[in-house]
Amino acid sequence: MVGGEAVLRPKTATLTFVSGKAAKFDLLAAPMSHDRGEGWRQVRAAGPVLLSNGRYLLTRRDDVEWALRNPELFSSREAFAMMNSPLPLVPIAFDPPEHTRYRKILQPFFSPRALASLLPGLQSQIDETIDAIAKKSECEVMAELAVPYPSTVFLTLFGLPLEDRERLIVWKDAVIGLGNSSGTIENLDPAPAIELFGYLVDHIGRKRAEPADDVLSQVLTADDPLTDDEAIGLSFLFVLAGLDTVTSAIGFALNHLANHPDVRQRLIDDPKLVPSFVDEIIRLEPPAYMVPRVATEEVEVAGVRIPKGGEVVMLLAAANREETEENPNPDSLDIDLLRRHWGFGGGPHRCVGAHLARMELTLVVTAWHERITEYRTPPGFAATVDWPRPVFGLDELPLLLGPG
Ligand code: HEM
């Protein structure tokens, strides 16, 4: 801050709200379980900057985008420092320039070209899973497909034994579930996290001794290699960031298709449309609907002063559903429009795994339709998300398979 002035958000889009105060709003009470369209409408209608349980929520896409792109004013490091993680959660718990170094190390492994080498393996894994489902007349999508598949992908990517999948799922649930219970790491039952830690230490030791061509071996032996602590922190973050997000997106995708036979038929007839569908699902139902930061200086957004040290949350889902000239019907899914969205974040922390996530989801939807073209949710079933929780997702998605 210079001369006592707050840093001003330039070209504030929402001047009508210049009051100096954020409207109070209880995000946790918003009706998100059944109808996120209504939920995010209420959030946006309450104002551009809301104060909810002590945190400043940014609800407008221009403000969200601006904050995402200004890590020197909105620090991810400070937001994660509040979690007191004993491990360096590489790269999310860092700001540039340290963050830039980590992204340089990681980026080469997550480009579409680098990921192409994984494709045949991931394809045969998904084919096998859906072959088994296709033999039945009903299935539970979350348990049989959406939960196990991203874990298989993570183990493949990191060169870890596929038979460890069930253990990984148990560790992941315990670490995430306990993390959500209080928001701090001190109150966790440390046992599952310690087991996962021991597992990673063991495998990192093996990969240092005998590196292979997986991502974990390569970040340990790159020109600018990660230390053991950094590699463990990175692996923890991948478990936290790359599993439940994809699980949720698979659930939302198949639920939408089960209830919209018109969209389903277009994807069956023309599988080249699947990637557009995948992006539309992530725009409408972003599993990571918000990202946390801390203001490093007093800053004014849409006329509201956020104090230095204030906790700021960018509501990606609200930004994705903002009505604009080029996006007049933000609550409807349209596979013919290429709409911008922030479901993978933006700025320097934009999701490292975005291409991988898109690839996983495209494989799932395509392989599903190659085997199962008729499916629907059981009569009376309405998919709900358990709210509030930090990652949106369905707990269950039963489907009836075959002609109705
Ligand atoms: C549909 C699936 C996914 C969604 C919706 C999603 C969403 C996001 C979002 C919104 C961020 C930005 C966080 C922030 O700015 O604070 C992010 C970051 C990240 N994601 Fe994803 N993600 C997905 C899948 C994945 C996968 C599959 C991986 C790993 C294989 C992954 C790894 C990461 C990592 C490491 C970061 C931190 C990047 C950084 O700090 O530079 N994500 N993700």
Residues whose N, C-alpha, C, O or C-beta is under 5 A from the ligand:
A	BS01	HEM	P91 I92 F238 A241 G242 T245 V246 A249 P287 A288 V291 W342 G343 F344 G345 P348 H349 R350 C351 V352 G353 L356 A357
